[in-house]
Amino acid sequence: MIACDLGSNTFRVVKIDCQSKKRVAEFEKIVKTADGLQNSGEISKLSINRIIEAIKEAKKAMDFSNDEVYAVATAAFRIASNSKKALTRIKKETGLEVEVISGTHEANLTAIAVSEALKRLDLEYQDFILLDLGGGSSELFIQKKDRAFIKSFDIGIVTLTQKYNSFDKMQESINLETKDIEKFISEIYSSFSKPKVFISTAGTATTLASLNKGIDYEHYEHEIINGTILSIADIDKLFERLLEFDERERDRWVGVGRSNLIFSGIAILKSVLKIAGFENMIVIDDGLREGLAISKCE
Protein backbone atom coordinates (compact mmCIF):
# COMPACT_ATOMS: atom_id res chain seq x y z
CA MET A 1 0.00 0.00 0.00
CA ILE A 2 1.39 3.41 -1.02
CA ALA A 3 0.09 6.61 0.55
CA CYS A 4 0.98 10.17 -0.44
CA ASP A 5 0.58 13.30 1.68
CA LEU A 6 0.69 16.51 -0.35
CA GLY A 7 1.13 19.03 2.41
CA SER A 8 1.46 22.80 2.48
CA ASN A 9 5.25 22.55 2.52
CA THR A 10 6.26 18.91 1.94
CA PHE A 11 5.31 16.00 -0.30
CA ARG A 12 5.65 12.75 1.67
CA VAL A 13 5.17 9.18 0.44
CA VAL A 14 5.26 5.89 2.31
CA LYS A 15 4.90 2.24 1.31
CA ILE A 16 3.38 0.13 4.08
CA ASP A 17 3.23 -3.66 4.47
CA CYS A 18 -0.44 -4.16 5.36
CA GLN A 19 0.16 -7.24 7.50
CA SER A 20 2.90 -5.83 9.73
CA LYS A 21 1.87 -2.17 9.32
CA LYS A 22 5.58 -1.38 8.99
CA ARG A 23 7.24 0.95 6.48
CA VAL A 24 8.79 -0.71 3.46
CA ALA A 25 9.98 2.47 1.75
CA GLU A 26 9.53 6.24 2.03
CA PHE A 27 10.12 9.44 0.12
CA GLU A 28 10.02 13.09 1.11
CA LYS A 29 10.66 16.37 -0.68
CA ILE A 30 10.01 20.01 0.16
CA VAL A 31 7.72 21.49 -2.51
CA LYS A 32 6.57 24.75 -0.81
CA THR A 33 2.95 24.26 -1.86
CA ALA A 34 1.76 27.27 0.17
CA ASP A 35 4.53 29.61 -0.93
CA GLY A 36 2.84 32.96 -1.69
CA LEU A 37 -0.62 31.59 -0.92
CA GLN A 38 -1.15 34.06 1.94
CA ASN A 39 -1.03 36.99 -0.51
CA SER A 40 -2.28 35.56 -3.81
CA GLY A 41 -4.91 33.08 -2.62
CA GLU A 42 -3.58 30.64 -5.22
CA ILE A 43 -1.07 27.83 -5.48
CA SER A 44 1.63 29.25 -7.72
CA LYS A 45 2.80 27.75 -11.00
CA LEU A 46 6.25 27.31 -9.46
CA SER A 47 4.76 25.32 -6.58
CA ILE A 48 2.78 23.13 -9.00
CA ASN A 49 5.96 22.54 -11.02
CA ARG A 50 7.81 21.49 -7.85
CA ILE A 51 4.99 19.13 -6.89
CA ILE A 52 4.97 17.50 -10.33
CA GLU A 53 8.74 17.01 -10.25
CA ALA A 54 8.55 15.55 -6.74
CA ILE A 55 5.85 13.05 -7.77
CA LYS A 56 7.95 11.97 -10.75
CA GLU A 57 10.98 11.53 -8.47
CA ALA A 58 8.91 9.50 -6.01
CA LYS A 59 7.67 7.20 -8.79
CA LYS A 60 11.27 6.57 -9.86
CA ALA A 61 12.41 5.93 -6.28
CA MET A 62 9.40 3.78 -5.40
CA ASP A 63 7.57 1.59 -7.93
CA PHE A 64 3.92 2.71 -7.96
CA SER A 65 2.80 0.08 -10.50
CA ASN A 66 2.38 -2.95 -8.24
CA ASP A 67 0.58 -1.37 -5.28
CA GLU A 68 -2.65 0.42 -4.52
CA VAL A 69 -1.86 4.14 -4.38
CA TYR A 70 -3.82 6.80 -2.49
CA ALA A 71 -2.98 10.50 -2.28
CA VAL A 72 -4.46 13.33 -0.22
CA ALA A 73 -3.88 17.08 -0.08
CA THR A 74 -4.37 19.27 2.96
CA ALA A 75 -4.65 22.92 4.04
CA ALA A 76 -3.11 24.71 1.05
CA PHE A 77 -5.44 22.94 -1.36
CA ARG A 78 -8.40 23.43 0.96
CA ILE A 79 -8.10 27.22 0.76
CA ALA A 80 -6.54 27.91 -2.66
CA SER A 81 -8.93 29.24 -5.29
CA ASN A 82 -7.20 27.28 -8.07
CA SER A 83 -7.07 23.89 -6.30
CA LYS A 84 -9.19 22.03 -8.85
CA LYS A 85 -7.19 23.41 -11.78
CA ALA A 86 -3.86 22.59 -10.07
CA LEU A 87 -4.89 19.02 -9.24
CA THR A 88 -6.16 18.46 -12.77
CA ARG A 89 -2.76 19.46 -14.15
CA ILE A 90 -0.96 17.27 -11.57
CA LYS A 91 -3.05 14.25 -12.56
CA LYS A 92 -2.55 14.91 -16.28
CA GLU A 93 1.25 15.15 -15.98
CA THR A 94 1.90 12.47 -13.33
CA GLY A 95 -1.12 10.15 -13.35
CA LEU A 96 -1.57 10.70 -9.61
CA GLU A 97 -5.11 11.50 -8.50
CA VAL A 98 -5.12 13.57 -5.31
CA GLU A 99 -8.11 14.00 -3.00
CA VAL A 100 -8.46 17.15 -0.92
CA ILE A 101 -9.50 16.14 2.61
CA SER A 102 -10.99 18.15 5.48
CA GLY A 103 -9.03 19.11 8.57
CA THR A 104 -11.12 16.69 10.65
CA HIS A 105 -10.37 13.80 8.29
CA GLU A 106 -6.69 14.77 8.33
CA ALA A 107 -6.64 14.74 12.14
CA ASN A 108 -8.39 11.34 12.27
CA LEU A 109 -5.91 9.73 9.88
CA THR A 110 -2.95 11.21 11.73
CA ALA A 111 -4.33 9.94 15.04
CA ILE A 112 -4.62 6.41 13.60
CA ALA A 113 -0.90 6.44 12.77
CA VAL A 114 0.11 8.00 16.08
CA SER A 115 -1.95 5.49 18.09
CA GLU A 116 -0.28 2.59 16.24
CA ALA A 117 3.15 4.09 16.92
CA LEU A 118 2.38 4.59 20.61
CA LYS A 119 1.26 0.95 20.89
CA ARG A 120 4.50 -0.23 19.25
CA LEU A 121 6.48 1.86 21.72
CA ASP A 122 4.39 0.62 24.66
CA LEU A 123 3.32 4.19 25.50
CA GLU A 124 -0.03 5.66 26.53
CA TYR A 125 -2.37 5.53 23.52
CA GLN A 126 -5.85 6.01 25.02
CA ASP A 127 -5.51 9.30 26.88
CA PHE A 128 -3.53 11.93 25.00
CA ILE A 129 -3.62 15.29 23.26
CA LEU A 130 -2.06 15.33 19.80
CA LEU A 131 -0.81 18.39 17.92
CA ASP A 132 -0.22 17.93 14.20
CA LEU A 133 1.56 21.16 13.29
CA GLY A 134 1.46 21.60 9.52
CA GLY A 135 2.40 24.20 6.95
CA GLY A 136 -1.02 25.71 6.36
CA SER A 137 -3.06 24.41 9.28
CA SER A 138 -2.75 22.65 12.61
CA GLU A 139 -4.96 19.88 13.93
CA LEU A 140 -5.68 18.98 17.54
CA PHE A 141 -6.92 15.53 18.47
CA ILE A 142 -7.81 14.83 22.10
CA GLN A 143 -8.31 11.14 22.94
CA LYS A 144 -10.08 10.25 26.20
CA LYS A 145 -10.43 6.45 26.08
CA ASP A 146 -13.63 5.96 24.03
CA ARG A 147 -14.11 9.68 23.27
CA ALA A 148 -12.29 11.80 20.68
CA PHE A 149 -12.39 15.56 20.16
CA ILE A 150 -11.02 16.96 16.92
CA LYS A 151 -10.54 20.41 15.45
CA SER A 152 -8.51 21.97 12.64
CA PHE A 153 -7.12 25.50 12.97
CA ASP A 154 -5.99 27.88 10.23
CA ILE A 155 -2.52 28.38 11.64
CA GLY A 156 0.59 26.75 10.21
CA ILE A 157 4.30 27.36 9.96
CA VAL A 158 4.23 28.54 6.32
CA THR A 159 1.22 30.85 6.64
CA LEU A 160 2.48 32.30 9.93
CA THR A 161 5.95 32.94 8.49
CA GLN A 162 4.46 34.73 5.49
CA LYS A 163 2.13 36.79 7.68
CA TYR A 164 4.89 38.36 9.79
CA ASN A 165 8.09 39.91 8.49
CA SER A 166 10.01 39.33 11.71
CA PHE A 167 10.16 36.70 14.43
CA ASP A 168 9.79 39.35 17.15
CA LYS A 169 6.46 40.52 15.70
CA MET A 170 5.32 36.93 15.46
CA GLN A 171 6.24 36.30 19.10
CA GLU A 172 4.29 39.39 20.16
CA SER A 173 1.19 38.09 18.37
CA ILE A 174 1.44 34.36 19.09
CA ASN A 175 -1.10 34.43 21.94
CA LEU A 176 -3.61 36.11 19.61
CA GLU A 177 -2.84 33.61 16.85
CA THR A 178 -3.48 30.64 19.16
CA LYS A 179 -6.54 32.02 20.97
CA ASP A 180 -8.92 29.64 19.14
CA ILE A 181 -6.74 26.71 20.20
CA GLU A 182 -6.86 27.96 23.80
CA LYS A 183 -10.67 28.20 23.65
CA PHE A 184 -11.00 24.65 22.25
CA ILE A 185 -8.70 23.11 24.87
CA SER A 186 -10.40 25.06 27.66
CA GLU A 187 -13.82 23.75 26.59
CA ILE A 188 -12.63 20.14 26.61
CA TYR A 189 -10.79 20.50 29.93
CA SER A 190 -13.90 21.99 31.56
CA SER A 191 -15.80 18.74 30.95
CA PHE A 192 -13.01 16.15 30.97
CA SER A 193 -9.78 15.70 32.87
CA LYS A 194 -6.48 16.80 31.37
CA PRO A 195 -4.98 14.05 29.13
CA LYS A 196 -2.04 12.07 30.45
CA VAL A 197 0.45 12.93 27.70
CA PHE A 198 1.06 15.52 24.99
CA ILE A 199 2.05 14.15 21.58
CA SER A 200 3.49 16.20 18.73
CA THR A 201 3.99 15.06 15.15
CA ALA A 202 5.15 16.65 11.86
CA GLY A 203 8.29 18.50 10.83
CA THR A 204 8.89 20.98 13.64
CA ALA A 205 8.75 18.38 16.41
CA THR A 206 10.74 15.72 14.54
CA THR A 207 13.40 18.25 13.47
CA LEU A 208 13.86 19.45 17.05
CA ALA A 209 14.08 15.86 18.30
CA SER A 210 16.64 15.05 15.60
CA LEU A 211 18.73 18.13 16.41
CA ASN A 212 18.60 17.21 20.10
CA LYS A 213 20.05 13.79 19.24
CA GLY A 214 22.75 15.26 16.98
CA ILE A 215 21.25 13.88 13.75
CA ASP A 216 21.20 16.24 10.76
CA TYR A 217 18.47 16.40 8.11
CA GLU A 218 20.25 14.17 5.59
CA HIS A 219 20.77 11.36 8.13
CA TYR A 220 17.31 11.51 9.75
CA GLU A 221 15.94 8.16 10.99
CA HIS A 222 12.36 7.87 12.16
CA GLU A 223 13.08 4.79 14.31
CA ILE A 224 15.45 6.84 16.47
CA ILE A 225 13.10 9.82 16.72
CA ASN A 226 9.85 7.99 17.55
CA GLY A 227 9.16 8.25 21.27
CA THR A 228 11.66 11.05 21.96
CA ILE A 229 10.68 13.23 24.92
CA LEU A 230 11.38 16.96 24.73
CA SER A 231 10.70 19.55 27.43
CA ILE A 232 10.00 23.26 26.95
CA ALA A 233 13.48 23.85 28.40
CA ASP A 234 14.92 21.54 25.70
CA ILE A 235 13.06 23.47 23.01
CA ASP A 236 14.42 26.78 24.35
CA LYS A 237 17.99 25.44 24.23
CA LEU A 238 17.51 24.13 20.70
CA PHE A 239 16.04 27.48 19.67
CA GLU A 240 19.18 29.24 20.95
CA ARG A 241 21.39 26.78 19.04
CA LEU A 242 19.48 27.43 15.82
CA LEU A 243 19.90 31.19 16.28
CA GLU A 244 23.67 30.73 16.57
CA PHE A 245 23.90 28.81 13.27
CA ASP A 246 24.53 30.64 10.03
CA GLU A 247 22.09 29.91 7.21
CA ARG A 248 24.20 27.14 5.68
CA GLU A 249 24.59 25.33 9.01
CA ARG A 250 20.89 25.75 9.79
CA ASP A 251 19.97 24.23 6.41
CA ARG A 252 22.12 21.23 7.29
CA TRP A 253 20.12 20.55 10.43
CA VAL A 254 16.57 21.52 9.44
CA GLY A 255 16.60 21.08 5.63
CA VAL A 256 17.03 23.51 2.75
CA GLY A 257 14.11 25.92 2.55
CA ARG A 258 12.95 25.26 6.12
CA SER A 259 15.30 27.47 8.14
CA ASN A 260 12.78 30.31 8.62
CA LEU A 261 9.83 27.97 9.10
CA ILE A 262 11.37 26.20 12.10
CA PHE A 263 11.15 29.39 14.17
CA SER A 264 7.42 29.76 13.43
CA GLY A 265 6.97 26.12 14.36
CA ILE A 266 8.75 26.60 17.68
CA ALA A 267 6.56 29.61 18.51
CA ILE A 268 3.33 27.68 17.85
CA LEU A 269 4.54 24.51 19.56
CA LYS A 270 5.57 26.28 22.77
CA SER A 271 2.34 28.25 22.86
CA VAL A 272 0.15 25.13 22.53
CA LEU A 273 2.22 23.21 25.09
CA LYS A 274 1.69 25.99 27.63
CA ILE A 275 -2.02 26.32 26.81
CA ALA A 276 -2.46 22.57 27.27
CA GLY A 277 -0.57 22.67 30.58
CA PHE A 278 2.38 20.43 29.70
CA GLU A 279 6.11 20.84 30.28
CA ASN A 280 7.03 17.83 28.11
CA MET A 281 5.94 16.27 24.85
CA ILE A 282 6.45 12.92 23.13
CA VAL A 283 7.56 13.22 19.51
CA ILE A 284 6.08 10.78 17.00
CA ASP A 285 7.22 10.72 13.38
CA ASP A 286 4.25 8.72 12.03
CA GLY A 287 1.56 10.99 10.64
CA LEU A 288 -0.98 11.53 7.89
CA ARG A 289 0.64 9.39 5.19
CA GLU A 290 1.01 6.41 7.56
CA GLY A 291 -2.56 6.86 8.84
CA LEU A 292 -3.88 6.97 5.28
CA ALA A 293 -2.01 3.76 4.39
CA ILE A 294 -3.15 1.92 7.52
CA SER A 295 -6.78 2.99 7.02
CA LYS A 296 -6.74 1.74 3.42
CA CYS A 297 -5.07 -1.52 4.49
CA GLU A 298 -7.91 -2.12 6.92
C-alpha positions in Angstrom: 0.0 0.0 0.0 1.4 3.4 -1.0 0.1 6.6 0.6 1.0 10.2 -0.4 0.6 13.3 1.7 0.7 16.5 -0.4 1.1 19.0 2.4 1.5 22.8 2.5 5.2 22.5 2.5 6.3 18.9 1.9 5.3 16.0 -0.3 5.7 12.8 1.7 5.2 9.2 0.4 5.3 5.9 2.3 4.9 2.2 1.3 3.4 0.1 4.1 3.2 -3.7 4.5 -0.4 -4.2 5.4 0.2 -7.2 7.5 2.9 -5.8 9.7 1.9 -2.2 9.3 5.6 -1.4 9.0 7.2 1.0 6.5 8.8 -0.7 3.5 10.0 2.5 1.8 9.5 6.2 2.0 10.1 9.4 0.1 10.0 13.1 1.1 10.7 16.4 -0.7 10.0 20.0 0.2 7.7 21.5 -2.5 6.6 24.7 -0.8 2.9 24.3 -1.9 1.8 27.3 0.2 4.5 29.6 -0.9 2.8 33.0 -1.7 -0.6 31.6 -0.9 -1.1 34.1 1.9 -1.0 37.0 -0.5 -2.3 35.6 -3.8 -4.9 33.1 -2.6 -3.6 30.6 -5.2 -1.1 27.8 -5.5 1.6 29.3 -7.7 2.8 27.7 -11.0 6.3 27.3 -9.5 4.8 25.3 -6.6 2.8 23.1 -9.0 6.0 22.5 -11.0 7.8 21.5 -7.8 5.0 19.1 -6.9 5.0 17.5 -10.3 8.7 17.0 -10.3 8.6 15.6 -6.7 5.9 13.1 -7.8 7.9 12.0 -10.7 11.0 11.5 -8.5 8.9 9.5 -6.0 7.7 7.2 -8.8 11.3 6.6 -9.9 12.4 5.9 -6.3 9.4 3.8 -5.4 7.6 1.6 -7.9 3.9 2.7 -8.0 2.8 0.1 -10.5 2.4 -3.0 -8.2 0.6 -1.4 -5.3 -2.7 0.4 -4.5 -1.9 4.1 -4.4 -3.8 6.8 -2.5 -3.0 10.5 -2.3 -4.5 13.3 -0.2 -3.9 17.1 -0.1 -4.4 19.3 3.0 -4.7 22.9 4.0 -3.1 24.7 1.0 -5.4 22.9 -1.4 -8.4 23.4 1.0 -8.1 27.2 0.8 -6.5 27.9 -2.7 -8.9 29.2 -5.3 -7.2 27.3 -8.1 -7.1 23.9 -6.3 -9.2 22.0 -8.9 -7.2 23.4 -11.8 -3.9 22.6 -10.1 -4.9 19.0 -9.2 -6.2 18.5 -12.8 -2.8 19.5 -14.1 -1.0 17.3 -11.6 -3.0 14.3 -12.6 -2.5 14.9 -16.3 1.3 15.2 -16.0 1.9 12.5 -13.3 -1.1 10.2 -13.4 -1.6 10.7 -9.6 -5.1 11.5 -8.5 -5.1 13.6 -5.3 -8.1 14.0 -3.0 -8.5 17.2 -0.9 -9.5 16.1 2.6 -11.0 18.1 5.5 -9.0 19.1 8.6 -11.1 16.7 10.6 -10.4 13.8 8.3 -6.7 14.8 8.3 -6.6 14.7 12.1 -8.4 11.3 12.3 -5.9 9.7 9.9 -3.0 11.2 11.7 -4.3 9.9 15.0 -4.6 6.4 13.6 -0.9 6.4 12.8 0.1 8.0 16.1 -2.0 5.5 18.1 -0.3 2.6 16.2 3.1 4.1 16.9 2.4 4.6 20.6 1.3 1.0 20.9 4.5 -0.2 19.3 6.5 1.9 21.7 4.4 0.6 24.7 3.3 4.2 25.5 0.0 5.7 26.5 -2.4 5.5 23.5 -5.9 6.0 25.0 -5.5 9.3 26.9 -3.5 11.9 25.0 -3.6 15.3 23.3 -2.1 15.3 19.8 -0.8 18.4 17.9 -0.2 17.9 14.2 1.6 21.2 13.3 1.5 21.6 9.5 2.4 24.2 6.9 -1.0 25.7 6.4 -3.1 24.4 9.3 -2.7 22.7 12.6 -5.0 19.9 13.9 -5.7 19.0 17.5 -6.9 15.5 18.5 -7.8 14.8 22.1 -8.3 11.1 22.9 -10.1 10.3 26.2 -10.4 6.4 26.1 -13.6 6.0 24.0 -14.1 9.7 23.3 -12.3 11.8 20.7 -12.4 15.6 20.2 -11.0 17.0 16.9 -10.5 20.4 15.4 -8.5 22.0 12.6 -7.1 25.5 13.0 -6.0 27.9 10.2 -2.5 28.4 11.6 0.6 26.7 10.2 4.3 27.4 10.0 4.2 28.5 6.3 1.2 30.9 6.6 2.5 32.3 9.9 5.9 32.9 8.5 4.5 34.7 5.5 2.1 36.8 7.7 4.9 38.4 9.8 8.1 39.9 8.5 10.0 39.3 11.7 10.2 36.7 14.4 9.8 39.3 17.1 6.5 40.5 15.7 5.3 36.9 15.5 6.2 36.3 19.1 4.3 39.4 20.2 1.2 38.1 18.4 1.4 34.4 19.1 -1.1 34.4 21.9 -3.6 36.1 19.6 -2.8 33.6 16.8 -3.5 30.6 19.2 -6.5 32.0 21.0 -8.9 29.6 19.1 -6.7 26.7 20.2 -6.9 28.0 23.8 -10.7 28.2 23.6 -11.0 24.7 22.2 -8.7 23.1 24.9 -10.4 25.1 27.7 -13.8 23.8 26.6 -12.6 20.1 26.6 -10.8 20.5 29.9 -13.9 22.0 31.6 -15.8 18.7 30.9 -13.0 16.1 31.0 -9.8 15.7 32.9 -6.5 16.8 31.4 -5.0 14.1 29.1 -2.0 12.1 30.5 0.4 12.9 27.7 1.1 15.5 25.0 2.0 14.1 21.6 3.5 16.2 18.7 4.0 15.1 15.2 5.1 16.7 11.9 8.3 18.5 10.8 8.9 21.0 13.6 8.7 18.4 16.4 10.7 15.7 14.5 13.4 18.3 13.5 13.9 19.5 17.1 14.1 15.9 18.3 16.6 15.0 15.6 18.7 18.1 16.4 18.6 17.2 20.1 20.0 13.8 19.2 22.7 15.3 17.0 21.2 13.9 13.7 21.2 16.2 10.8 18.5 16.4 8.1 20.3 14.2 5.6 20.8 11.4 8.1 17.3 11.5 9.8 15.9 8.2 11.0 12.4 7.9 12.2 13.1 4.8 14.3 15.5 6.8 16.5 13.1 9.8 16.7 9.8 8.0 17.5 9.2 8.3 21.3 11.7 11.0 22.0 10.7 13.2 24.9 11.4 17.0 24.7 10.7 19.5 27.4 10.0 23.3 26.9 13.5 23.8 28.4 14.9 21.5 25.7 13.1 23.5 23.0 14.4 26.8 24.4 18.0 25.4 24.2 17.5 24.1 20.7 16.0 27.5 19.7 19.2 29.2 20.9 21.4 26.8 19.0 19.5 27.4 15.8 19.9 31.2 16.3 23.7 30.7 16.6 23.9 28.8 13.3 24.5 30.6 10.0 22.1 29.9 7.2 24.2 27.1 5.7 24.6 25.3 9.0 20.9 25.8 9.8 20.0 24.2 6.4 22.1 21.2 7.3 20.1 20.5 10.4 16.6 21.5 9.4 16.6 21.1 5.6 17.0 23.5 2.8 14.1 25.9 2.5 12.9 25.3 6.1 15.3 27.5 8.1 12.8 30.3 8.6 9.8 28.0 9.1 11.4 26.2 12.1 11.1 29.4 14.2 7.4 29.8 13.4 7.0 26.1 14.4 8.8 26.6 17.7 6.6 29.6 18.5 3.3 27.7 17.8 4.5 24.5 19.6 5.6 26.3 22.8 2.3 28.2 22.9 0.2 25.1 22.5 2.2 23.2 25.1 1.7 26.0 27.6 -2.0 26.3 26.8 -2.5 22.6 27.3 -0.6 22.7 30.6 2.4 20.4 29.7 6.1 20.8 30.3 7.0 17.8 28.1 5.9 16.3 24.8 6.4 12.9 23.1 7.6 13.2 19.5 6.1 10.8 17.0 7.2 10.7 13.4 4.3 8.7 12.0 1.6 11.0 10.6 -1.0 11.5 7.9 0.6 9.4 5.2 1.0 6.4 7.6 -2.6 6.9 8.8 -3.9 7.0 5.3 -2.0 3.8 4.4 -3.1 1.9 7.5 -6.8 3.0 7.0 -6.7 1.7 3.4 -5.1 -1.5 4.5 -7.9 -2.1 6.9 
